[in-house]
Amino acid sequence: MSDTCSDQSKKTQDGSKTTVIEDTGCFDTLYTSEFVVPKMDCPSEERLIRLTLDSIVPPVGLLFDIPARKVRIFHDDNLDEITSRLESLNFGAKLETTQKSCSTEVSKAKASAKANETHETQILKWLLAINGLMFVIEIVAGWMAQSAGLIADSLDMFADAAVYGLALYAVGQSVKKKLTAAHVSGWLQMILALGALSEVLRRFIFGSEPVSALMMGFGLAALIANVACLMLIYRNKESGVHMKASWIFSANDVIANLGVILAGLLVAWTGSQYPDLVIGLVIAVIVLSGARRILQLKS
C-alpha cells in the first residue's frame, strides 16, 4: 500500500499532520485513509471491520492487507465517524495517512471486492449442486432402504441446498440482507427438521425394516460429499453471516453422515430397526440445533 501522488497535509483527529495527496485523476471529494490495525491478524477481524463500517453513510470502500495489519478506506468527509467506529472494536486501529484518492487505488478496491464476490459465488454454486444432487439420491435411497436416518439426512441436504441458494442471493448484498438470508435459511432448516421428526415417529408406530447395506453405502457417499463442501467453504467461512451459516450446516452434515453409517452397522449387527430410528431422531435434533445457531447470528 504505497502513496503515489504529490505531498500536501491534512490534520487527523489528534491534530498531527498526515500525508495528503493531490492527483489530477482523483474523484471529487473522495479520500483514502490508511489505518494500521495491530490486532487484525485473521479474517475474523476483517469481517468485524466490514460489519462495523457497512452501515456508514456515505458508504466506504475497503482494501485489506492482513499480513501488514493495515486497511485502506475510501471515503468522503466522514473520517471522524470511521475512526470512531474502528476504535470501538479495540483492535488498536490508528490512522497513518490520509490522501485524495487516486482513481487507480479506488479501482483496485472495487476489483478486490468484485473478485471476492465472484469467488464466493463459485463456491456456493458448487455447494448448491452437490447438496441438491445428494438430496435426490438420498431421498430415493431412504425410501428403498426404509431408513428414517437416510430420509432425515436427505431432508437435511435439501435444507442445505436452500441455504446455499439463499446465500447466493446474499453475495454482494448489504450485511442486513445477508443476515435476513441466513435467518430465512435457519427457519427453513427448523421446519424440515420437524418433518424428519414426524417421519421417525411414523416409522416407530407403523414399523420398518431398514436395509443396512444401503444405509452404509449412501451414508458414505453423503459423507464424502459433505467433506468436499467443508473443504470448499473453509477459506470463506468468516466472510459474512451467510457464509458462516453455510459452514455450520455443512459441519452438522458430516456428523449426521457418520451417524447414518454407524446406524447401518448396528442394524446389520442387531437386526433391529431401532438404531435407524435413533439416528433419525439424532439427526433431526442436530438440524434443529443448527437452525437455532443460525437464528442467533447477529451482524
Disulfide bonds with the S-S distance in Angstrom:
Cys5-Cys102 2.47
